[in-house]
Amino acid sequence: TSNISSRMLDKGTSLGFHKADEDLSYDKMQKELKQDLKKTFNPEFLNRISEIIVFRSLTPDHIIKILDVQLELLNEQLIQQGLTLDMTDEAKRWLAEKGYDKNFGARPLKRAIQRYLEDPLSDEMLKGRFKNGGLIEVSLQDDNLVFNEKSGALNACSN
């Protein structure tokens, strides 16, 4: 794998908003990438590569879906402690924005989840704030995630 294409993102090459534009830009990006590969690697190395796959950039909707998967994994851990997490859409969008970088895609998302959600939630749990069997609602307030205990069944989570 290689991040050679990240240079194109820095140069402002994008994939457009309409399907036809997106396909044209994608083709253009593939051609530019192959040229960059030829400049970066020697022909002997490139000859050993069986296929070059160009991935499209992640959209904010993709990041939200990845966040939902990560929240499901977190909920699996919390359920073992009798807790469950429900995050508002506004809080999800905020966290997804904190965990997205156009050059690195979703890679920073895990760190953002750790920093803005898991660490503060762990601190609150260590303080004994949440009771066993509680539903924790995560919302956004003053550009911060806030945790509130809500009454509800353990399976009431709706991420």
SULCORTA-V953042 format. One record per residue. RES is the residue in three letters. PHI is phi as a letter, one per 40 degrees, with the letter a starting at -180 (* if undefined). PSI is psi in whole degrees, -180 to 180 (none if undefined). BURIAL is + if it has 24 or more other ideal C-beta (glycine too) atoms within 12 Angstrom, else -. Layout:
res:RES phi:PHI psi:PSI burial:BURIAL
res:RES phi:PHI psi:PSI burial:BURIAL
This chain:
res:THR phi:* psi:156 burial:-
res:SER phi:a psi:151 burial:-
res:ASN phi:b psi:29 burial:-
res:ILE phi:d psi:-35 burial:+
res:SER phi:c psi:-18 burial:+
res:SER phi:c psi:-24 burial:-
res:ARG phi:c psi:-37 burial:-
res:MET phi:c psi:-37 burial:+
res:LEU phi:c psi:-39 burial:+
res:ASP phi:c psi:-32 burial:-
res:LYS phi:c psi:-7 burial:-
res:GLY phi:g psi:8 burial:-
res:THR phi:c psi:128 burial:+
res:SER phi:b psi:174 burial:-
res:LEU phi:b psi:4 burial:+
res:GLY phi:g psi:179 burial:-
res:PHE phi:b psi:-22 burial:-
res:HIS phi:b psi:152 burial:-
res:LYS phi:d psi:-47 burial:-
res:ALA phi:c psi:-45 burial:-
res:ASP phi:c psi:-40 burial:-
res:GLU phi:c psi:-44 burial:-
res:ASP phi:c psi:-42 burial:-
res:LEU phi:c psi:-45 burial:-
res:SER phi:c psi:-37 burial:+
res:TYR phi:c psi:-44 burial:+
res:ASP phi:c psi:-43 burial:-
res:LYS phi:c psi:-43 burial:-
res:MET phi:c psi:-40 burial:+
res:GLN phi:c psi:-44 burial:-
res:LYS phi:c psi:-44 burial:-
res:GLU phi:c psi:-38 burial:-
res:LEU phi:c psi:-44 burial:+
res:LYS phi:c psi:-37 burial:+
res:GLN phi:c psi:-43 burial:-
res:ASP phi:c psi:-39 burial:+
res:LEU phi:c psi:-42 burial:+
res:LYS phi:c psi:-33 burial:-
res:LYS phi:c psi:-32 burial:-
res:THR phi:c psi:-42 burial:-
res:PHE phi:b psi:151 burial:-
res:ASN phi:c psi:158 burial:-
res:PRO phi:d psi:-34 burial:-
res:GLU phi:c psi:-41 burial:-
res:PHE phi:c psi:-48 burial:-
res:LEU phi:c psi:-32 burial:-
res:ASN phi:c psi:-23 burial:-
res:ARG phi:c psi:-12 burial:-
res:ILE phi:c psi:125 burial:-
res:SER phi:c psi:-30 burial:-
res:GLU phi:a psi:143 burial:-
res:ILE phi:b psi:122 burial:-
res:ILE phi:b psi:126 burial:-
res:VAL phi:b psi:123 burial:+
res:PHE phi:c psi:143 burial:-
res:ARG phi:c psi:154 burial:-
res:SER phi:c psi:148 burial:+
res:LEU phi:c psi:144 burial:+
res:THR phi:c psi:167 burial:-
res:PRO phi:d psi:-35 burial:-
res:ASP phi:c psi:-38 burial:-
res:HIS phi:c psi:-43 burial:-
res:ILE phi:c psi:-41 burial:+
res:ILE phi:c psi:-42 burial:+
res:LYS phi:c psi:-40 burial:-
res:ILE phi:c psi:-41 burial:+
res:LEU phi:c psi:-43 burial:+
res:ASP phi:d psi:-41 burial:+
res:VAL phi:c psi:-44 burial:-
res:GLN phi:c psi:-37 burial:+
res:LEU phi:c psi:-35 burial:+
res:GLU phi:c psi:-42 burial:-
res:LEU phi:c psi:-41 burial:-
res:LEU phi:c psi:-41 burial:+
res:ASN phi:c psi:-35 burial:+
res:GLU phi:c psi:-38 burial:-
res:GLN phi:c psi:-42 burial:-
res:LEU phi:c psi:-35 burial:+
res:ILE phi:d psi:-35 burial:-
res:GLN phi:c psi:-22 burial:-
res:GLN phi:b psi:10 burial:-
res:GLY phi:g psi:19 burial:-
res:LEU phi:b psi:158 burial:+
res:THR phi:a psi:154 burial:+
res:LEU phi:b psi:136 burial:+
res:ASP phi:b psi:119 burial:+
res:MET phi:b psi:132 burial:+
res:THR phi:c psi:157 burial:+
res:ASP phi:c psi:-39 burial:-
res:GLU phi:c psi:-42 burial:-
res:ALA phi:c psi:-38 burial:+
res:LYS phi:c psi:-46 burial:+
res:ARG phi:c psi:-41 burial:-
res:TRP phi:c psi:-48 burial:+
res:LEU phi:c psi:-40 burial:+
res:ALA phi:c psi:-39 burial:+
res:GLU phi:c psi:-40 burial:-
res:LYS phi:c psi:-28 burial:+
res:GLY phi:b psi:20 burial:+
res:TYR phi:b psi:138 burial:+
res:ASP phi:b psi:130 burial:-
res:LYS phi:c psi:-28 burial:-
res:ASN phi:c psi:-25 burial:-
res:PHE phi:b psi:1 burial:-
res:GLY phi:g psi:-124 burial:+
res:ALA phi:c psi:0 burial:+
res:ARG phi:d psi:-43 burial:-
res:PRO phi:c psi:-9 burial:+
res:LEU phi:c psi:-44 burial:+
res:LYS phi:d psi:-41 burial:+
res:ARG phi:c psi:-38 burial:-
res:ALA phi:c psi:-41 burial:+
res:ILE phi:c psi:-44 burial:+
res:GLN phi:c psi:-49 burial:-
res:ARG phi:c psi:-46 burial:-
res:TYR phi:c psi:-18 burial:+
res:LEU phi:b psi:-60 burial:+
res:GLU phi:c psi:-47 burial:+
res:ASP phi:c psi:-51 burial:-
res:PRO phi:c psi:-37 burial:-
res:LEU phi:c psi:-42 burial:+
res:SER phi:c psi:-42 burial:-
res:ASP phi:d psi:-44 burial:-
res:GLU phi:c psi:-39 burial:+
res:MET phi:c psi:-40 burial:+
res:LEU phi:c psi:-29 burial:-
res:LYS phi:c psi:-6 burial:-
res:GLY phi:g psi:22 burial:-
res:ARG phi:c psi:-36 burial:-
res:PHE phi:b psi:135 burial:+
res:LYS phi:c psi:159 burial:-
res:ASN phi:d psi:136 burial:-
res:GLY phi:g psi:10 burial:-
res:GLY phi:c psi:153 burial:+
res:LEU phi:b psi:123 burial:+
res:ILE phi:b psi:119 burial:+
res:GLU phi:c psi:129 burial:+
res:VAL phi:b psi:122 burial:+
res:SER phi:b psi:175 burial:+
res:LEU phi:b psi:130 burial:+
res:GLN phi:a psi:125 burial:-
res:ASP phi:f psi:44 burial:-
res:ASP phi:g psi:30 burial:-
res:ASN phi:b psi:150 burial:-
res:LEU phi:c psi:135 burial:+
res:VAL phi:b psi:148 burial:+
res:PHE phi:b psi:128 burial:+
res:ASN phi:b psi:136 burial:+
res:GLU phi:c psi:130 burial:+
res:LYS phi:b psi:150 burial:+
res:SER phi:c psi:142 burial:-
res:GLY phi:i psi:163 burial:-
res:ALA phi:c psi:156 burial:-
res:LEU phi:c psi:-32 burial:-
res:ASN phi:c psi:18 burial:-
res:ALA phi:c psi:1 burial:-
res:CYS phi:c psi:138 burial:+
res:SER phi:b psi:38 burial:-
res:ASN phi:c psi:none burial:+
